[in-house]
Amino acid sequence: MPLPTFQEMLGTLIAEPSVSCTCADVDQSNLRVVEHLAGWLEDLGASIELMPLPGVAGKANMIATLGAGEGGLVLAGHTDTVPFDEAAWSQDPFAMTERDDRFYGLGACDMKGFFPVALSAAAAFAGRKLRAPLVLVATCDEESSMAGGRFLMESGKPRAEAAIIGEPTGLKPIHAHKGFMLISIQLEGAAGHSSNPALGRNALDAMHSVMTELIRFREELGRQHRSPLFEIEVPTLNLGCLRAGDNPNRICGQAELQIDLRLLPGMDSDAVLESLRARVEAVAAAAGAPATVASLHPPVPAFETAQEGPLVQLLSGLSGNAPGSVSFGTEAHFYQCLGLETVVFGPGSIDQAHQPNEFLAHEQVAPAQNALEQAIAHYCL
């Protein structure tokens, strides 16, 4: 059976909701997405392995392999999207809309749009004798816990010489990105009637002191660590989400702040977390509201590979774009830990990711497919 067109594949993938989220009532399965991918790749003659995520219903990775042997190339991406605000969209997020030389839809850019490009490139080699395997990987939960990428690493697969992760980079080969941690800080005060502050211990008052300390910590990290590889040269700490109290006329008894901390290559995430924890606990205790500091998920380490590496240089030559770095995180670390030279390279712009009216520009598709075809030929023929 011939492969569907790019538009047909993209429309089918966008139409399958696959939001991943730390909030359980928003989180969704990705199984329908990987099932579509598996069916199309089977039609190309690939062998398929579905990898259900242990202990989590409705989540799975997929590994599809054309050819056999040692070495070869991996084309990898994640199947989930972030949550969305439908009211902010000008069209149905789950219906691919083509207009103004753009493909609109939730995940069109980040990163369901990569899969039709990768499959179209793979189709050019279907039925041909490959000297090394071509492997296509689709993971779950990259946008929340990175559980799919971690499961791959723990399972010791895939095996190959090199990997291209098709995140939206505007076809610029990315050889480095920051690591990140999502951290919860919970303060325990004591509720009481707001007419008399002495009747309780206000957790929001204490959180004000904690936030001041976090901003001071952020400034210190910026003075101590800097890398010219990145547009934002310093580590960043974002005060992202605050939940506290239950009523204006009650002393706030509990408060939780969730933060995002992005570190440079070479920084020790465990050491940074312990330093942050010690400072927060001290300030919170002094304010009378003991703190609990915990990672929401295991940290994602920063990623860096040599700019002079063969895959970096190949993609730079094919795209005409010099290698660069980004501040957002990817699954690159997990593939690198498997021994693959890993580069982040794909169509679309991160500026459109996680936004209402997300889109992938027409002009990115053909050059992306051409670059992937030439990379496949280099590593697999």
CORCOR-V140495 format. One record per pair of residues at least 6 apart in sequence whose ideal C-beta (glycine too) atoms are under 7 Angstrom apart, sorted by the first residue. I is the first residue (numbers start at 0). GAP is how many residues later the second one is. D is the distance in Angstrom with one decimal. If there is no record, write none. Layout:
# CORCOR-V140495
I|GAP|D ; I|GAP|D
This chain:
# CORCOR-V140495
0|42|4.6 ; 2|37|6.0 ; 2|40|6.7 ; 2|41|6.7 ; 2|116|6.2 ; 2|117|6.9 ; 2|120|4.8 ; 3|36|6.9 ; 5|110|4.6 ; 5|114|5.9 ; 5|359|6.5 ; 6|91|6.8 ; 8|31|6.9 ; 8|106|7.0 ; 8|107|3.9 ; 8|110|6.5 ; 9|86|5.4 ; 9|93|5.9 ; 9|98|6.8 ; 9|102|6.7 ; 9|103|6.0 ; 9|106|5.0 ; 10|85|3.9 ; 11|24|5.6 ; 12|20|5.8 ; 12|23|6.4 ; 12|99|4.3 ; 12|102|6.3 ; 13|80|6.1 ; 13|82|4.6 ; 13|91|3.7 ; 13|92|6.2 ; 13|93|5.9 ; 13|94|6.3 ; 13|98|6.0 ; 14|79|5.4 ; 14|80|6.7 ; 15|16|4.2 ; 15|17|5.0 ; 15|20|6.9 ; 16|11|5.3 ; 16|77|6.2 ; 17|10|5.7 ; 17|11|7.0 ; 17|12|4.3 ; 17|15|5.0 ; 17|61|5.6 ; 17|62|5.0 ; 17|63|6.0 ; 18|7|6.1 ; 18|8|6.7 ; 18|9|4.7 ; 18|61|6.7 ; 18|62|5.5 ; 18|63|6.9 ; 18|64|5.4 ; 19|7|5.9 ; 19|60|3.8 ; 19|120|6.9 ; 19|121|4.6 ; 19|123|4.9 ; 19|124|4.2 ; 20|6|4.7 ; 20|62|5.2 ; 20|123|5.7 ; 21|122|5.5 ; 21|274|6.3 ; 25|57|5.4 ; 28|29|3.2 ; 28|30|6.5 ; 29|29|6.0 ; 29|30|6.9 ; 29|49|4.5 ; 29|50|5.5 ; 29|110|4.6 ; 30|27|5.8 ; 30|29|5.9 ; 32|46|4.2 ; 33|16|6.7 ; 33|26|5.6 ; 33|28|4.3 ; 33|45|5.9 ; 33|104|5.3 ; 36|25|6.0 ; 36|78|6.1 ; 36|101|5.4 ; 37|10|4.7 ; 37|12|6.8 ; 37|24|5.6 ; 37|26|6.7 ; 39|79|5.8 ; 40|7|6.4 ; 40|23|4.0 ; 40|78|6.9 ; 40|95|6.3 ; 41|6|5.8 ; 43|22|6.7 ; 43|78|6.1 ; 43|79|5.9 ; 43|82|4.4 ; 44|21|6.4 ; 44|81|5.7 ; 44|82|6.6 ; 45|18|4.1 ; 45|19|5.9 ; 45|20|4.9 ; 46|18|5.1 ; 47|14|6.7 ; 47|16|5.3 ; 48|14|4.5 ; 49|10|5.3 ; 49|12|5.6 ; 50|9|5.8 ; 50|10|4.2 ; 50|12|6.9 ; 50|100|6.6 ; 50|104|6.9 ; 51|8|4.7 ; 52|6|4.0 ; 52|7|6.2 ; 52|87|6.0 ; 52|94|5.9 ; 52|95|6.7 ; 52|98|5.9 ; 58|81|4.4 ; 58|82|6.2 ; 59|80|6.1 ; 60|76|7.0 ; 60|77|6.6 ; 60|78|4.9 ; 60|79|6.1 ; 60|87|5.0 ; 60|90|6.2 ; 60|91|6.2 ; 61|76|4.5 ; 62|72|6.4 ; 62|74|5.4 ; 62|94|6.4 ; 62|95|5.6 ; 63|71|7.0 ; 63|72|4.5 ; 64|68|5.3 ; 64|70|5.1 ; 65|56|6.5 ; 65|59|6.8 ; 65|64|6.4 ; 65|67|6.5 ; 65|68|4.5 ; 66|63|3.3 ; 66|65|6.7 ; 66|66|4.3 ; 66|67|5.9 ; 66|313|6.4 ; 67|65|5.7 ; 68|62|6.8 ; 68|63|5.3 ; 68|64|6.1 ; 69|62|6.6 ; 70|61|4.1 ; 70|89|6.4 ; 70|90|4.2 ; 70|308|6.9 ; 71|60|3.7 ; 71|61|3.9 ; 71|62|6.1 ; 71|63|6.3 ; 71|88|4.5 ; 71|89|6.1 ; 71|307|5.9 ; 71|308|5.6 ; 72|61|5.8 ; 72|87|6.0 ; 72|88|6.9 ; 72|89|5.5 ; 72|302|6.2 ; 72|303|6.0 ; 72|306|3.8 ; 72|307|5.7 ; 73|61|4.6 ; 73|63|5.8 ; 73|84|5.3 ; 73|86|4.7 ; 73|89|3.9 ; 73|261|6.9 ; 73|266|6.4 ; 74|43|4.4 ; 74|61|5.1 ; 74|89|5.5 ; 74|91|6.6 ; 74|297|6.6 ; 75|61|4.2 ; 75|87|5.7 ; 75|88|7.0 ; 75|89|5.0 ; 75|90|6.9 ; 75|259|6.7 ; 76|34|5.1 ; 76|37|4.6 ; 76|38|6.0 ; 76|61|6.2 ; 76|88|6.8 ; 76|89|4.7 ; 77|33|6.2 ; 77|61|4.8 ; 77|64|3.4 ; 77|70|6.7 ; 77|253|6.8 ; 78|59|5.0 ; 78|60|6.7 ; 78|61|6.1 ; 79|60|5.9 ; 79|61|5.8 ; 79|62|6.0 ; 79|63|5.1 ; 80|25|5.2 ; 80|26|4.2 ; 80|62|6.6 ; 81|61|5.0 ; 81|272|5.1 ; 83|9|5.5 ; 83|22|5.6 ; 84|271|6.5 ; 85|7|6.1 ; 87|268|3.8 ; 88|267|5.0 ; 88|268|5.9 ; 89|267|5.5 ; 90|6|4.8 ; 90|13|6.1 ; 92|12|6.4 ; 92|13|3.9 ; 93|12|6.3 ; 94|10|6.7 ; 95|7|6.0 ; 95|8|6.9 ; 95|9|4.4 ; 95|12|6.9 ; 96|7|4.3 ; 96|8|6.5 ; 100|260|6.5 ; 100|261|4.3 ; 100|262|6.9 ; 101|257|4.1 ; 101|258|6.8 ; 101|259|5.5 ; 101|260|6.6 ; 102|10|6.7 ; 102|256|6.1 ; 102|257|4.7 ; 103|253|6.0 ; 103|254|6.9 ; 103|255|4.7 ; 104|253|6.9 ; 105|252|6.2 ; 107|250|5.4 ; 107|251|5.6 ; 107|252|4.6 ; 108|59|5.0 ; 108|239|3.9 ; 108|240|6.9 ; 108|243|4.5 ; 108|244|5.3 ; 108|249|5.2 ; 108|250|6.3 ; 108|251|4.9 ; 109|58|5.6 ; 109|243|3.6 ; 109|244|6.8 ; 110|55|6.1 ; 110|56|5.7 ; 110|57|6.3 ; 110|235|6.6 ; 112|234|6.3 ; 112|235|6.0 ; 112|247|4.2 ; 113|52|3.4 ; 113|232|5.0 ; 113|233|6.7 ; 114|23|6.9 ; 116|230|6.1 ; 116|248|6.2 ; 116|251|4.8 ; 116|252|5.1 ; 116|255|6.5 ; 117|18|5.9 ; 117|48|6.4 ; 117|254|6.1 ; 119|249|5.3 ; 120|248|5.1 ; 120|251|3.8 ; 120|252|4.6 ; 120|255|6.2 ; 121|12|6.1 ; 121|14|6.4 ; 123|249|5.3 ; 124|9|6.5 ; 124|251|5.9 ; 124|255|6.9 ; 129|250|4.7 ; 129|251|6.5 ; 130|249|6.6 ; 130|250|6.2 ; 131|247|6.2 ; 131|248|5.0 ; 132|27|6.8 ; 132|247|6.9 ; 133|242|5.7 ; 133|246|4.9 ; 134|23|4.8 ; 134|25|5.7 ; 136|21|5.9 ; 138|9|3.3 ; 138|10|5.6 ; 138|13|6.7 ; 138|192|6.4 ; 139|7|6.8 ; 139|8|4.0 ; 140|6|4.5 ; 140|7|5.1 ; 141|6|6.3 ; 141|7|6.4 ; 141|189|5.9 ; 144|152|4.6 ; 145|151|6.7 ; 145|154|5.6 ; 145|185|6.5 ; 148|182|3.7 ; 148|185|4.1 ; 149|184|6.4 ; 151|182|5.8 ; 152|181|4.2 ; 152|184|5.2 ; 152|185|6.3 ; 155|182|6.9 ; 158|179|7.0 ; 159|180|5.6 ; 160|179|6.8 ; 160|180|6.8 ; 160|218|6.1 ; 161|149|4.6 ; 161|178|5.7 ; 161|179|4.6 ; 161|217|6.0 ; 162|172|4.4 ; 162|177|4.3 ; 162|179|4.7 ; 163|179|5.9 ; 163|181|5.3 ; 163|211|6.5 ; 164|165|5.5 ; 164|166|6.1 ; 164|167|5.6 ; 164|170|6.9 ; 164|177|6.6 ; 164|179|4.8 ; 165|179|6.9 ; 165|180|3.4 ; 166|163|5.3 ; 166|177|5.2 ; 166|179|5.2 ; 167|178|5.5 ; 167|179|6.6 ; 167|180|3.4 ; 167|181|5.6 ; 167|182|5.3 ; 167|185|5.9 ; 168|157|6.9 ; 168|175|5.8 ; 168|176|5.7 ; 168|177|5.7 ; 169|179|5.2 ; 170|148|4.6 ; 170|150|6.0 ; 170|174|6.8 ; 170|176|6.3 ; 170|193|6.6 ; 170|196|5.9 ; 170|197|6.0 ; 170|200|6.8 ; 171|147|7.0 ; 171|149|4.3 ; 171|152|5.2 ; 172|139|5.4 ; 172|142|4.0 ; 172|143|5.2 ; 172|146|6.7 ; 172|148|6.7 ; 172|150|4.9 ; 172|170|5.1 ; 172|172|4.8 ; 173|150|5.9 ; 173|151|6.2 ; 173|152|5.4 ; 173|169|6.6 ; 173|170|3.9 ; 173|171|6.6 ; 174|129|6.7 ; 174|130|5.1 ; 174|132|5.3 ; 174|137|5.2 ; 174|148|4.8 ; 174|150|6.7 ; 174|168|6.4 ; 175|53|5.3 ; 175|89|6.0 ; 175|127|6.2 ; 175|128|4.1 ; 175|149|4.0 ; 176|125|6.7 ; 176|126|5.0 ; 176|148|6.1 ; 176|149|4.9 ; 176|150|6.9 ; 176|151|6.4 ; 176|152|6.0 ; 176|153|6.1 ; 176|155|6.8 ; 176|167|6.8 ; 177|52|6.9 ; 177|84|4.4 ; 177|85|6.1 ; 177|86|6.1 ; 177|124|5.3 ; 177|149|5.2 ; 177|151|6.6 ; 178|83|6.8 ; 178|84|4.7 ; 178|90|6.1 ; 178|120|6.3 ; 178|121|5.4 ; 178|122|4.6 ; 178|123|3.6 ; 178|150|6.5 ; 179|80|6.3 ; 179|81|6.6 ; 179|82|4.6 ; 179|120|5.4 ; 179|149|4.7 ; 180|80|4.6 ; 180|88|5.9 ; 180|92|6.6 ; 180|114|5.9 ; 180|118|4.5 ; 181|76|6.7 ; 181|78|5.9 ; 181|113|6.8 ; 181|114|4.1 ; 181|115|5.9 ; 182|75|7.0 ; 182|76|5.1 ; 182|78|6.2 ; 182|110|6.6 ; 182|112|5.8 ; 182|113|6.7 ; 183|72|6.1 ; 183|74|5.4 ; 183|110|5.3 ; 183|112|5.5 ; 184|25|6.4 ; 184|71|6.8 ; 184|72|4.6 ; 184|74|7.0 ; 184|95|5.8 ; 184|106|6.0 ; 184|108|5.4 ; 185|70|4.7 ; 185|105|6.8 ; 185|106|4.5 ; 186|16|4.4 ; 186|19|5.2 ; 186|20|5.6 ; 186|23|6.9 ; 186|67|6.9 ; 186|68|4.8 ; 186|97|5.6 ; 186|102|4.2 ; 186|104|5.5 ; 187|15|6.8 ; 187|66|6.2 ; 187|101|5.9 ; 187|102|5.3 ; 188|11|6.5 ; 188|12|4.1 ; 188|13|5.6 ; 188|14|3.3 ; 188|17|6.3 ; 188|63|6.1 ; 188|64|5.1 ; 188|65|6.5 ; 188|100|4.4 ; 189|10|4.3 ; 189|11|4.4 ; 189|63|5.8 ; 190|9|5.3 ; 190|59|5.4 ; 190|60|5.4 ; 190|62|3.4 ; 191|7|3.2 ; 191|8|3.0 ; 191|59|4.4 ; 192|6|5.4 ; 193|55|4.7 ; 193|56|5.9 ; 193|57|5.7 ; 196|54|6.8 ; 198|52|6.5 ; 199|51|3.5 ; 199|53|6.7 ; 200|87|4.5 ; 200|88|5.8 ; 201|49|5.1 ; 201|50|5.1 ; 202|41|6.3 ; 202|49|4.8 ; 202|50|6.0 ; 202|51|5.4 ; 202|52|4.0 ; 202|86|4.8 ; 203|40|5.1 ; 203|41|6.4 ; 203|48|4.2 ; 203|51|5.4 ; 204|82|6.6 ; 205|78|5.6 ; 205|81|3.6 ; 205|82|6.5 ; 205|83|3.6 ; 206|37|6.7 ; 206|48|4.6 ; 206|50|6.1 ; 208|74|5.2 ; 208|78|4.8 ; 209|47|7.0 ; 209|70|5.6 ; 209|73|5.5 ; 209|74|5.7 ; 209|81|6.9 ; 210|28|6.2 ; 210|46|6.9 ; 212|66|5.6 ; 212|67|6.5 ; 212|70|4.6 ; 213|23|6.4 ; 213|25|6.7 ; 213|45|6.8 ; 216|20|6.9 ; 216|59|6.1 ; 216|62|6.0 ; 217|19|4.0 ; 220|13|6.8 ; 220|14|4.5 ; 221|12|3.9 ; 221|13|6.6 ; 224|9|6.4 ; 224|10|5.5 ; 224|39|5.5 ; 224|42|6.1 ; 225|7|4.9 ; 225|8|5.6 ; 226|6|5.8 ; 226|37|4.8 ; 226|38|7.0 ; 228|96|4.5 ; 229|95|5.2 ; 229|97|6.0 ; 230|96|6.9 ; 231|95|5.2 ; 234|27|6.1 ; 234|28|5.1 ; 234|29|5.9 ; 234|32|6.9 ; 235|26|4.7 ; 236|22|6.1 ; 236|24|5.1 ; 237|21|6.2 ; 237|22|4.3 ; 238|18|6.5 ; 238|20|5.7 ; 239|18|5.4 ; 239|19|5.8 ; 239|20|5.3 ; 240|17|4.2 ; 241|15|5.2 ; 242|13|4.9 ; 243|8|5.3 ; 243|10|6.9 ; 243|11|3.6 ; 244|7|3.8 ; 257|38|6.9 ; 261|65|6.3 ; 262|6|5.9 ; 262|9|6.3 ; 262|39|5.8 ; 263|38|6.1 ; 264|37|4.2 ; 264|39|4.2 ; 266|35|6.9 ; 268|30|4.0 ; 268|32|6.5 ; 272|22|6.7 ; 275|17|6.9 ; 276|16|4.3 ; 279|11|5.2 ; 279|13|5.4 ; 280|10|5.0 ; 280|12|6.7 ; 283|6|6.1 ; 283|7|3.6 ; 299|29|5.0 ; 299|33|6.5 ; 300|32|4.8 ; 302|27|6.9 ; 302|29|4.1 ; 302|30|5.0 ; 302|33|6.5 ; 304|7|6.7 ; 304|31|6.7 ; 304|36|6.3 ; 304|37|6.1 ; 304|38|6.9 ; 306|16|4.9 ; 308|32|5.3 ; 309|31|6.6 ; 310|30|4.9 ; 310|32|5.0 ; 311|11|5.2 ; 311|31|5.5 ; 313|61|6.3 ; 313|64|6.1 ; 314|28|5.8 ; 314|30|5.1 ; 314|56|6.5 ; 314|60|6.8 ; 315|6|6.1 ; 315|7|5.5 ; 317|53|4.3 ; 317|56|5.5 ; 317|57|7.0 ; 318|52|5.7 ; 325|24|6.9 ; 327|22|6.0 ; 329|14|5.3 ; 331|10|4.8 ; 331|12|5.7 ; 334|7|4.5 ; 335|6|4.7 ; 345|22|6.7 ; 346|13|6.2 ; 346|17|3.7 ; 346|18|6.1 ; 346|21|4.0 ; 347|12|4.8 ; 347|16|5.8 ; 351|6|5.3 ; 351|7|5.6
